[in-house]
Amino acid sequence: MNTIKKILGIIWMAVALAAIVFLVNAAIQNINPDGKLDINKPMPWIIIIIIFTPIALGLALFGWYALKGEYEK
């Protein structure tokens, strides 16, 4: 069971990093000053990134603790 926790810790850290990279990449691709849709404006993307980044960092921290064996007790 402890091995599964450590493997899942690695997976959670990878998912957190991939989610942040994917979100920033989507923002870069969709922000367009000439666009008329809300997805083309930078303000919604900034708000989403500001809100989601601490959540993803918390997931990565949870994965780090799982990898280090803090949940073995």
PDB file of N, CA, C and O in Angstrom:
ATOM      1  N   MET A   1       0.825  -1.197   0.000  1.00  0.00           N
ATOM      2  CA  MET A   1       0.000   0.000   0.000  1.00  0.00           C
ATOM      3  C   MET A   1       0.869   1.261   0.000  1.00  0.00           C
ATOM      4  O   MET A   1       0.521   2.255  -0.637  1.00  0.00           O
ATOM      5  N   ASN A   2       1.996   1.221   0.712  1.00  0.00           N
ATOM      6  CA  ASN A   2       2.875   2.388   0.748  1.00  0.00           C
ATOM      7  C   ASN A   2       3.507   2.648  -0.610  1.00  0.00           C
ATOM      8  O   ASN A   2       3.749   3.799  -0.975  1.00  0.00           O
ATOM      9  N   THR A   3       3.774   1.588  -1.357  1.00  0.00           N
ATOM     10  CA  THR A   3       4.323   1.762  -2.702  1.00  0.00           C
ATOM     11  C   THR A   3       3.309   2.440  -3.612  1.00  0.00           C
ATOM     12  O   THR A   3       3.674   3.290  -4.423  1.00  0.00           O
ATOM     13  N   ILE A   4       2.051   2.075  -3.485  1.00  0.00           N
ATOM     14  CA  ILE A   4       0.999   2.711  -4.292  1.00  0.00           C
ATOM     15  C   ILE A   4       0.899   4.183  -3.946  1.00  0.00           C
ATOM     16  O   ILE A   4       0.723   5.011  -4.839  1.00  0.00           O
ATOM     17  N   LYS A   5       1.005   4.529  -2.672  1.00  0.00           N
ATOM     18  CA  LYS A   5       0.954   5.926  -2.251  1.00  0.00           C
ATOM     19  C   LYS A   5       2.103   6.723  -2.856  1.00  0.00           C
ATOM     20  O   LYS A   5       1.914   7.860  -3.287  1.00  0.00           O
ATOM     21  N   LYS A   6       3.292   6.129  -2.888  1.00  0.00           N
ATOM     22  CA  LYS A   6       4.443   6.827  -3.460  1.00  0.00           C
ATOM     23  C   LYS A   6       4.299   7.000  -4.968  1.00  0.00           C
ATOM     24  O   LYS A   6       4.658   8.044  -5.512  1.00  0.00           O
ATOM     25  N   ILE A   7       3.786   6.001  -5.631  1.00  0.00           N
ATOM     26  CA  ILE A   7       3.565   6.103  -7.082  1.00  0.00           C
ATOM     27  C   ILE A   7       2.514   7.166  -7.372  1.00  0.00           C
ATOM     28  O   ILE A   7       2.674   7.965  -8.295  1.00  0.00           O
ATOM     29  N   LEU A   8       1.441   7.177  -6.588  1.00  0.00           N
ATOM     30  CA  LEU A   8       0.410   8.186  -6.771  1.00  0.00           C
ATOM     31  C   LEU A   8       0.935   9.581  -6.458  1.00  0.00           C
ATOM     32  O   LEU A   8       0.476  10.556  -7.053  1.00  0.00           O
ATOM     33  N   GLY A   9       1.878   9.695  -5.548  1.00  0.00           N
ATOM     34  CA  GLY A   9       2.503  10.982  -5.270  1.00  0.00           C
ATOM     35  C   GLY A   9       3.202  11.537  -6.490  1.00  0.00           C
ATOM     36  O   GLY A   9       3.093  12.724  -6.797  1.00  0.00           O
ATOM     37  N   ILE A  10       3.922  10.671  -7.183  1.00  0.00           N
ATOM     38  CA  ILE A  10       4.589  11.091  -8.427  1.00  0.00           C
ATOM     39  C   ILE A  10       3.557  11.493  -9.469  1.00  0.00           C
ATOM     40  O   ILE A  10       3.731  12.493 -10.167  1.00  0.00           O
ATOM     41  N   ILE A  11       2.491  10.726  -9.576  1.00  0.00           N
ATOM     42  CA  ILE A  11       1.440  11.036 -10.550  1.00  0.00           C
ATOM     43  C   ILE A  11       0.777  12.362 -10.222  1.00  0.00           C
ATOM     44  O   ILE A  11       0.520  13.154 -11.128  1.00  0.00           O
ATOM     45  N   TRP A  12       0.487  12.631  -8.930  1.00  0.00           N
ATOM     46  CA  TRP A  12      -0.163  13.887  -8.552  1.00  0.00           C
ATOM     47  C   TRP A  12       0.729  15.088  -8.850  1.00  0.00           C
ATOM     48  O   TRP A  12       0.243  16.134  -9.281  1.00  0.00           O
ATOM     49  N   MET A  13       2.026  14.939  -8.623  1.00  0.00           N
ATOM     50  CA  MET A  13       2.934  16.050  -8.934  1.00  0.00           C
ATOM     51  C   MET A  13       2.998  16.292 -10.438  1.00  0.00           C
ATOM     52  O   MET A  13       3.041  17.440 -10.882  1.00  0.00           O
ATOM     53  N   ALA A  14       3.004  15.228 -11.214  1.00  0.00           N
ATOM     54  CA  ALA A  14       3.039  15.369 -12.671  1.00  0.00           C
ATOM     55  C   ALA A  14       1.742  15.985 -13.197  1.00  0.00           C
ATOM     56  O   ALA A  14       1.771  16.820 -14.101  1.00  0.00           O
ATOM     57  N   VAL A  15       0.615  15.577 -12.637  1.00  0.00           N
ATOM     58  CA  VAL A  15      -0.673  16.133 -13.065  1.00  0.00           C
ATOM     59  C   VAL A  15      -0.756  17.619 -12.733  1.00  0.00           C
ATOM     60  O   VAL A  15      -1.258  18.403 -13.538  1.00  0.00           O
ATOM     61  N   ALA A  16      -0.271  18.013 -11.563  1.00  0.00           N
ATOM     62  CA  ALA A  16      -0.293  19.424 -11.173  1.00  0.00           C
ATOM     63  C   ALA A  16       0.561  20.262 -12.128  1.00  0.00           C
ATOM     64  O   ALA A  16       0.134  21.326 -12.575  1.00  0.00           O
ATOM     65  N   LEU A  17       1.746  19.789 -12.435  1.00  0.00           N
ATOM     66  CA  LEU A  17       2.619  20.514 -13.353  1.00  0.00           C
ATOM     67  C   LEU A  17       2.008  20.576 -14.748  1.00  0.00           C
ATOM     68  O   LEU A  17       2.026  21.628 -15.387  1.00  0.00           O
ATOM     69  N   ALA A  18       1.475  19.470 -15.217  1.00  0.00           N
ATOM     70  CA  ALA A  18       0.867  19.442 -16.559  1.00  0.00           C
ATOM     71  C   ALA A  18      -0.349  20.355 -16.632  1.00  0.00           C
ATOM     72  O   ALA A  18      -0.581  20.996 -17.657  1.00  0.00           O
ATOM     73  N   ALA A  19      -1.125  20.420 -15.561  1.00  0.00           N
ATOM     74  CA  ALA A  19      -2.308  21.278 -15.563  1.00  0.00           C
ATOM     75  C   ALA A  19      -1.926  22.744 -15.649  1.00  0.00           C
ATOM     76  O   ALA A  19      -2.555  23.506 -16.384  1.00  0.00           O
ATOM     77  N   ILE A  20      -0.902  23.150 -14.907  1.00  0.00           N
ATOM     78  CA  ILE A  20      -0.467  24.546 -14.967  1.00  0.00           C
ATOM     79  C   ILE A  20       0.091  24.873 -16.347  1.00  0.00           C
ATOM     80  O   ILE A  20      -0.224  25.921 -16.911  1.00  0.00           O
ATOM     81  N   VAL A  21       0.909  23.993 -16.888  1.00  0.00           N
ATOM     82  CA  VAL A  21       1.480  24.223 -18.222  1.00  0.00           C
ATOM     83  C   VAL A  21       0.372  24.282 -19.275  1.00  0.00           C
ATOM     84  O   VAL A  21       0.388  25.150 -20.147  1.00  0.00           O
ATOM     85  N   PHE A  22      -0.581  23.368 -19.193  1.00  0.00           N
ATOM     86  CA  PHE A  22      -1.680  23.350 -20.152  1.00  0.00           C
ATOM     87  C   PHE A  22      -2.515  24.628 -20.055  1.00  0.00           C
ATOM     88  O   PHE A  22      -2.907  25.191 -21.077  1.00  0.00           O
ATOM     89  N   LEU A  23      -2.782  25.081 -18.849  1.00  0.00           N
ATOM     90  CA  LEU A  23      -3.602  26.276 -18.654  1.00  0.00           C
ATOM     91  C   LEU A  23      -2.902  27.519 -19.196  1.00  0.00           C
ATOM     92  O   LEU A  23      -3.526  28.328 -19.882  1.00  0.00           O
ATOM     93  N   VAL A  24      -1.633  27.678 -18.901  1.00  0.00           N
ATOM     94  CA  VAL A  24      -0.885  28.835 -19.404  1.00  0.00           C
ATOM     95  C   VAL A  24      -0.758  28.771 -20.916  1.00  0.00           C
ATOM     96  O   VAL A  24      -0.858  29.799 -21.586  1.00  0.00           O
ATOM     97  N   ASN A  25      -0.542  27.584 -21.463  1.00  0.00           N
ATOM     98  CA  ASN A  25      -0.447  27.423 -22.912  1.00  0.00           C
ATOM     99  C   ASN A  25      -1.775  27.774 -23.592  1.00  0.00           C
ATOM    100  O   ASN A  25      -1.782  28.428 -24.634  1.00  0.00           O
ATOM    101  N   ALA A  26      -2.879  27.351 -23.017  1.00  0.00           N
ATOM    102  CA  ALA A  26      -4.185  27.682 -23.580  1.00  0.00           C
ATOM    103  C   ALA A  26      -4.442  29.177 -23.526  1.00  0.00           C
ATOM    104  O   ALA A  26      -5.028  29.744 -24.448  1.00  0.00           O
ATOM    105  N   ALA A  27      -4.005  29.821 -22.446  1.00  0.00           N
ATOM    106  CA  ALA A  27      -4.171  31.268 -22.331  1.00  0.00           C
ATOM    107  C   ALA A  27      -3.362  31.989 -23.401  1.00  0.00           C
ATOM    108  O   ALA A  27      -3.849  32.931 -24.025  1.00  0.00           O
ATOM    109  N   ILE A  28      -2.139  31.550 -23.610  1.00  0.00           N
ATOM    110  CA  ILE A  28      -1.284  32.188 -24.621  1.00  0.00           C
ATOM    111  C   ILE A  28      -1.882  32.026 -26.013  1.00  0.00           C
ATOM    112  O   ILE A  28      -1.838  32.958 -26.816  1.00  0.00           O
ATOM    113  N   GLN A  29      -2.431  30.873 -26.302  1.00  0.00           N
ATOM    114  CA  GLN A  29      -3.001  30.631 -27.626  1.00  0.00           C
ATOM    115  C   GLN A  29      -4.314  31.369 -27.851  1.00  0.00           C
ATOM    116  O   GLN A  29      -4.611  31.764 -28.978  1.00  0.00           O
ATOM    117  N   ASN A  30      -5.109  31.563 -26.794  1.00  0.00           N
ATOM    118  CA  ASN A  30      -6.440  32.127 -26.981  1.00  0.00           C
ATOM    119  C   ASN A  30      -6.537  33.635 -26.782  1.00  0.00           C
ATOM    120  O   ASN A  30      -7.513  34.245 -27.221  1.00  0.00           O
ATOM    121  N   ILE A  31      -5.548  34.256 -26.131  1.00  0.00           N
ATOM    122  CA  ILE A  31      -5.610  35.701 -25.952  1.00  0.00           C
ATOM    123  C   ILE A  31      -5.296  36.365 -27.285  1.00  0.00           C
ATOM    124  O   ILE A  31      -4.229  36.172 -27.867  1.00  0.00           O
ATOM    125  N   ASN A  32      -6.254  37.147 -27.744  1.00  0.00           N
ATOM    126  CA  ASN A  32      -6.127  37.833 -29.016  1.00  0.00           C
ATOM    127  C   ASN A  32      -6.799  39.198 -28.877  1.00  0.00           C
ATOM    128  O   ASN A  32      -8.003  39.261 -28.630  1.00  0.00           O
ATOM    129  N   PRO A  33      -6.052  40.286 -29.029  1.00  0.00           N
ATOM    130  CA  PRO A  33      -6.663  41.604 -28.851  1.00  0.00           C
ATOM    131  C   PRO A  33      -7.731  41.920 -29.911  1.00  0.00           C
ATOM    132  O   PRO A  33      -8.603  42.758 -29.681  1.00  0.00           O
ATOM    133  N   ASP A  34      -7.665  41.267 -31.041  1.00  0.00           N
ATOM    134  CA  ASP A  34      -8.649  41.515 -32.096  1.00  0.00           C
ATOM    135  C   ASP A  34      -9.902  40.659 -31.947  1.00  0.00           C
ATOM    136  O   ASP A  34     -10.889  40.893 -32.644  1.00  0.00           O
ATOM    137  N   GLY A  35      -9.881  39.683 -31.063  1.00  0.00           N
ATOM    138  CA  GLY A  35     -11.025  38.796 -30.878  1.00  0.00           C
ATOM    139  C   GLY A  35     -12.163  39.490 -30.144  1.00  0.00           C
ATOM    140  O   GLY A  35     -11.947  40.405 -29.349  1.00  0.00           O
ATOM    141  N   LYS A  36     -13.377  39.036 -30.428  1.00  0.00           N
ATOM    142  CA  LYS A  36     -14.544  39.657 -29.816  1.00  0.00           C
ATOM    143  C   LYS A  36     -15.176  38.779 -28.739  1.00  0.00           C
ATOM    144  O   LYS A  36     -16.064  39.240 -28.022  1.00  0.00           O
ATOM    145  N   LEU A  37     -14.747  37.542 -28.612  1.00  0.00           N
ATOM    146  CA  LEU A  37     -15.311  36.643 -27.607  1.00  0.00           C
ATOM    147  C   LEU A  37     -14.624  36.859 -26.258  1.00  0.00           C
ATOM    148  O   LEU A  37     -13.533  37.425 -26.193  1.00  0.00           O
ATOM    149  N   ASP A  38     -15.270  36.407 -25.188  1.00  0.00           N
ATOM    150  CA  ASP A  38     -14.681  36.534 -23.859  1.00  0.00           C
ATOM    151  C   ASP A  38     -13.413  35.708 -23.708  1.00  0.00           C
ATOM    152  O   ASP A  38     -12.538  36.066 -22.920  1.00  0.00           O
ATOM    153  N   ILE A  39     -13.297  34.613 -24.444  1.00  0.00           N
ATOM    154  CA  ILE A  39     -12.111  33.763 -24.339  1.00  0.00           C
ATOM    155  C   ILE A  39     -10.879  34.458 -24.921  1.00  0.00           C
ATOM    156  O   ILE A  39      -9.752  34.062 -24.623  1.00  0.00           O
ATOM    157  N   ASN A  40     -11.076  35.472 -25.734  1.00  0.00           N
ATOM    158  CA  ASN A  40      -9.963  36.188 -26.335  1.00  0.00           C
ATOM    159  C   ASN A  40      -9.440  37.325 -25.464  1.00  0.00           C
ATOM    160  O   ASN A  40      -8.410  37.918 -25.781  1.00  0.00           O
ATOM    161  N   LYS A  41     -10.125  37.632 -24.387  1.00  0.00           N
ATOM    162  CA  LYS A  41      -9.702  38.716 -23.504  1.00  0.00           C
ATOM    163  C   LYS A  41      -8.758  38.174 -22.431  1.00  0.00           C
ATOM    164  O   LYS A  41      -8.932  37.050 -21.960  1.00  0.00           O
ATOM    165  N   PRO A  42      -7.768  38.963 -22.046  1.00  0.00           N
ATOM    166  CA  PRO A  42      -6.793  38.452 -21.069  1.00  0.00           C
ATOM    167  C   PRO A  42      -7.319  38.394 -19.636  1.00  0.00           C
ATOM    168  O   PRO A  42      -6.844  37.563 -18.861  1.00  0.00           O
ATOM    169  N   MET A  43      -8.267  39.228 -19.252  1.00  0.00           N
ATOM    170  CA  MET A  43      -8.700  39.280 -17.857  1.00  0.00           C
ATOM    171  C   MET A  43      -9.296  37.955 -17.353  1.00  0.00           C
ATOM    172  O   MET A  43      -8.933  37.536 -16.254  1.00  0.00           O
ATOM    173  N   PRO A  44     -10.188  37.272 -18.088  1.00  0.00           N
ATOM    174  CA  PRO A  44     -10.665  35.973 -17.576  1.00  0.00           C
ATOM    175  C   PRO A  44      -9.541  34.953 -17.411  1.00  0.00           C
ATOM    176  O   PRO A  44      -9.559  34.154 -16.475  1.00  0.00           O
ATOM    177  N   TRP A  45      -8.576  34.978 -18.306  1.00  0.00           N
ATOM    178  CA  TRP A  45      -7.466  34.025 -18.207  1.00  0.00           C
ATOM    179  C   TRP A  45      -6.611  34.325 -16.986  1.00  0.00           C
ATOM    180  O   TRP A  45      -6.167  33.406 -16.299  1.00  0.00           O
ATOM    181  N   ILE A  46      -6.377  35.607 -16.711  1.00  0.00           N
ATOM    182  CA  ILE A  46      -5.585  35.975 -15.539  1.00  0.00           C
ATOM    183  C   ILE A  46      -6.287  35.510 -14.268  1.00  0.00           C
ATOM    184  O   ILE A  46      -5.649  34.964 -13.368  1.00  0.00           O
ATOM    185  N   ILE A  47      -7.587  35.723 -14.193  1.00  0.00           N
ATOM    186  CA  ILE A  47      -8.355  35.310 -13.018  1.00  0.00           C
ATOM    187  C   ILE A  47      -8.311  33.792 -12.852  1.00  0.00           C
ATOM    188  O   ILE A  47      -8.101  33.293 -11.746  1.00  0.00           O
ATOM    189  N   ILE A  48      -8.507  33.067 -13.934  1.00  0.00           N
ATOM    190  CA  ILE A  48      -8.491  31.604 -13.863  1.00  0.00           C
ATOM    191  C   ILE A  48      -7.119  31.097 -13.429  1.00  0.00           C
ATOM    192  O   ILE A  48      -7.031  30.193 -12.598  1.00  0.00           O
ATOM    193  N   ILE A  49      -6.062  31.662 -13.974  1.00  0.00           N
ATOM    194  CA  ILE A  49      -4.709  31.225 -13.622  1.00  0.00           C
ATOM    195  C   ILE A  49      -4.405  31.546 -12.163  1.00  0.00           C
ATOM    196  O   ILE A  49      -3.813  30.727 -11.460  1.00  0.00           O
ATOM    197  N   ILE A  50      -4.806  32.734 -11.701  1.00  0.00           N
ATOM    198  CA  ILE A  50      -4.558  33.115 -10.309  1.00  0.00           C
ATOM    199  C   ILE A  50      -5.298  32.187  -9.345  1.00  0.00           C
ATOM    200  O   ILE A  50      -4.762  31.842  -8.292  1.00  0.00           O
ATOM    201  N   ILE A  51      -6.505  31.785  -9.685  1.00  0.00           N
ATOM    202  CA  ILE A  51      -7.285  30.911  -8.807  1.00  0.00           C
ATOM    203  C   ILE A  51      -6.794  29.465  -8.879  1.00  0.00           C
ATOM    204  O   ILE A  51      -6.749  28.779  -7.858  1.00  0.00           O
ATOM    205  N   PHE A  52      -6.431  29.001 -10.056  1.00  0.00           N
ATOM    206  CA  PHE A  52      -6.098  27.590 -10.226  1.00  0.00           C
ATOM    207  C   PHE A  52      -4.676  27.241  -9.788  1.00  0.00           C
ATOM    208  O   PHE A  52      -4.425  26.112  -9.367  1.00  0.00           O
ATOM    209  N   THR A  53      -3.752  28.181  -9.879  1.00  0.00           N
ATOM    210  CA  THR A  53      -2.355  27.886  -9.551  1.00  0.00           C
ATOM    211  C   THR A  53      -2.165  27.418  -8.102  1.00  0.00           C
ATOM    212  O   THR A  53      -1.474  26.421  -7.892  1.00  0.00           O
ATOM    213  N   PRO A  54      -2.742  28.084  -7.091  1.00  0.00           N
ATOM    214  CA  PRO A  54      -2.575  27.546  -5.730  1.00  0.00           C
ATOM    215  C   PRO A  54      -3.204  26.162  -5.537  1.00  0.00           C
ATOM    216  O   PRO A  54      -2.704  25.355  -4.752  1.00  0.00           O
ATOM    217  N   ILE A  55      -4.288  25.893  -6.245  1.00  0.00           N
ATOM    218  CA  ILE A  55      -4.899  24.568  -6.159  1.00  0.00           C
ATOM    219  C   ILE A  55      -3.950  23.511  -6.714  1.00  0.00           C
ATOM    220  O   ILE A  55      -3.768  22.452  -6.114  1.00  0.00           O
ATOM    221  N   ALA A  56      -3.348  23.807  -7.865  1.00  0.00           N
ATOM    222  CA  ALA A  56      -2.402  22.864  -8.462  1.00  0.00           C
ATOM    223  C   ALA A  56      -1.146  22.721  -7.605  1.00  0.00           C
ATOM    224  O   ALA A  56      -0.594  21.626  -7.501  1.00  0.00           O
ATOM    225  N   LEU A  57      -0.690  23.807  -6.994  1.00  0.00           N
ATOM    226  CA  LEU A  57       0.476  23.717  -6.115  1.00  0.00           C
ATOM    227  C   LEU A  57       0.154  22.896  -4.868  1.00  0.00           C
ATOM    228  O   LEU A  57       1.012  22.172  -4.362  1.00  0.00           O
ATOM    229  N   GLY A  58      -1.068  23.006  -4.378  1.00  0.00           N
ATOM    230  CA  GLY A  58      -1.493  22.167  -3.254  1.00  0.00           C
ATOM    231  C   GLY A  58      -1.512  20.701  -3.633  1.00  0.00           C
ATOM    232  O   GLY A  58      -1.130  19.848  -2.832  1.00  0.00           O
ATOM    233  N   LEU A  59      -1.951  20.398  -4.842  1.00  0.00           N
ATOM    234  CA  LEU A  59      -1.935  19.016  -5.317  1.00  0.00           C
ATOM    235  C   LEU A  59      -0.505  18.504  -5.424  1.00  0.00           C
ATOM    236  O   LEU A  59      -0.225  17.359  -5.072  1.00  0.00           O
ATOM    237  N   ALA A  60       0.398  19.352  -5.909  1.00  0.00           N
ATOM    238  CA  ALA A  60       1.800  18.952  -6.007  1.00  0.00           C
ATOM    239  C   ALA A  60       2.402  18.748  -4.616  1.00  0.00           C
ATOM    240  O   ALA A  60       3.193  17.827  -4.415  1.00  0.00           O
ATOM    241  N   LEU A  61       2.037  19.591  -3.665  1.00  0.00           N
ATOM    242  CA  LEU A  61       2.530  19.433  -2.300  1.00  0.00           C
ATOM    243  C   LEU A  61       2.006  18.143  -1.677  1.00  0.00           C
ATOM    244  O   LEU A  61       2.743  17.438  -0.987  1.00  0.00           O
ATOM    245  N   PHE A  62       0.750  17.839  -1.918  1.00  0.00           N
ATOM    246  CA  PHE A  62       0.169  16.590  -1.453  1.00  0.00           C
ATOM    247  C   PHE A  62       0.928  15.403  -2.048  1.00  0.00           C
ATOM    248  O   PHE A  62       1.222  14.439  -1.341  1.00  0.00           O
ATOM    249  N   GLY A  63       1.245  15.467  -3.333  1.00  0.00           N
ATOM    250  CA  GLY A  63       2.030  14.420  -3.982  1.00  0.00           C
ATOM    251  C   GLY A  63       3.430  14.302  -3.408  1.00  0.00           C
ATOM    252  O   GLY A  63       3.960  13.199  -3.269  1.00  0.00           O
ATOM    253  N   TRP A  64       4.038  15.456  -3.068  1.00  0.00           N
ATOM    254  CA  TRP A  64       5.379  15.447  -2.480  1.00  0.00           C
ATOM    255  C   TRP A  64       5.371  14.745  -1.124  1.00  0.00           C
ATOM    256  O   TRP A  64       6.255  13.941  -0.829  1.00  0.00           O
ATOM    257  N   TYR A  65       4.364  15.053  -0.302  1.00  0.00           N
ATOM    258  CA  TYR A  65       4.266  14.394   0.998  1.00  0.00           C
ATOM    259  C   TYR A  65       3.994  12.899   0.839  1.00  0.00           C
ATOM    260  O   TYR A  65       4.509  12.091   1.612  1.00  0.00           O
ATOM    261  N   ALA A  66       3.196  12.531  -0.148  1.00  0.00           N
ATOM    262  CA  ALA A  66       2.948  11.108  -0.388  1.00  0.00           C
ATOM    263  C   ALA A  66       4.226  10.404  -0.839  1.00  0.00           C
ATOM    264  O   ALA A  66       4.489   9.266  -0.449  1.00  0.00           O
ATOM    265  N   LEU A  67       5.011  11.087  -1.657  1.00  0.00           N
ATOM    266  CA  LEU A  67       6.264  10.502  -2.135  1.00  0.00           C
ATOM    267  C   LEU A  67       7.276  10.350  -0.996  1.00  0.00           C
ATOM    268  O   LEU A  67       8.020   9.370  -0.956  1.00  0.00           O
ATOM    269  N   LYS A  68       7.307  11.303  -0.082  1.00  0.00           N
ATOM    270  CA  LYS A  68       8.231  11.259   1.043  1.00  0.00           C
ATOM    271  C   LYS A  68       7.798  10.290   2.137  1.00  0.00           C
ATOM    272  O   LYS A  68       8.585  10.001   3.038  1.00  0.00           O
ATOM    273  N   GLY A  69       6.578   9.783   2.084  1.00  0.00           N
ATOM    274  CA  GLY A  69       6.132   8.794   3.049  1.00  0.00           C
ATOM    275  C   GLY A  69       5.473   9.377   4.285  1.00  0.00           C
ATOM    276  O   GLY A  69       5.424   8.715   5.322  1.00  0.00           O
ATOM    277  N   GLU A  70       4.970  10.583   4.204  1.00  0.00           N
ATOM    278  CA  GLU A  70       4.330  11.197   5.361  1.00  0.00           C
ATOM    279  C   GLU A  70       2.992  10.547   5.717  1.00  0.00           C
ATOM    280  O   GLU A  70       2.522  10.681   6.847  1.00  0.00           O
ATOM    281  N   TYR A  71       2.385   9.853   4.775  1.00  0.00           N
ATOM    282  CA  TYR A  71       1.073   9.248   5.007  1.00  0.00           C
ATOM    283  C   TYR A  71       1.161   7.751   5.314  1.00  0.00           C
ATOM    284  O   TYR A  71       0.169   7.037   5.166  1.00  0.00           O
ATOM    285  N   GLU A  72       2.312   7.273   5.732  1.00  0.00           N
ATOM    286  CA  GLU A  72       2.499   5.852   6.013  1.00  0.00           C
ATOM    287  C   GLU A  72       2.027   5.460   7.407  1.00  0.00           C
ATOM    288  O   GLU A  72       1.927   4.271   7.709  1.00  0.00           O
ATOM    289  N   LYS A  73       1.744   6.410   8.238  1.00  0.00           N
ATOM    290  CA  LYS A  73       1.370   6.110   9.626  1.00  0.00           C
ATOM    291  C   LYS A  73      -0.064   5.719   9.759  1.00  0.00           C
ATOM    292  O   LYS A  73      -0.527   5.437  10.864  1.00  0.00           O
TER     293      LYS A  73
END
